């Protein structure tokens, strides 16, 4: 995860709704897109692991 301060220094624009990050490159604008299914499954796995750790 990148903090807000780093995003600001890199002049990055984020869109949570579109799960997109846009940033400046030497050749123009770069873009990274997220995947909702992967995000959801990763989040659920993390919650499951955290819950198991709390039971120990």
C-alpha positions, -999 to +999 in steps of 0.1 A: +000+000+000+012+035-008+005+063+016-012+095+006+020+115+011+038+093-014+009+095-039+009+133-036+047+134-042+044+112-073+015+133-086-008+102-087-045+104-092-066+076-077-102+065-085-116+041-059-148+037-080-130+027-111-101+010-092-076+029-112-044+048-105-031+073-131+004+087-130+029+107-151+056+090-171+083+102-195+060+092-224+028+106-210+002+091-186+004+056-172-025+037-157-029+008-134-063-009-132-075-031-103-096-063-105-127-063-083-128-101-080-091-104-070-095-075-045-125-091-029-110-126-026-077-112-012-096-091+013-117-121+024-085-142+027-069-116+049-099-113+072-101-151+075-063-153+084-067-124+109-097-141+126-078-174+129-048-156+144-071-140+170-084-174+181-049-187+189 
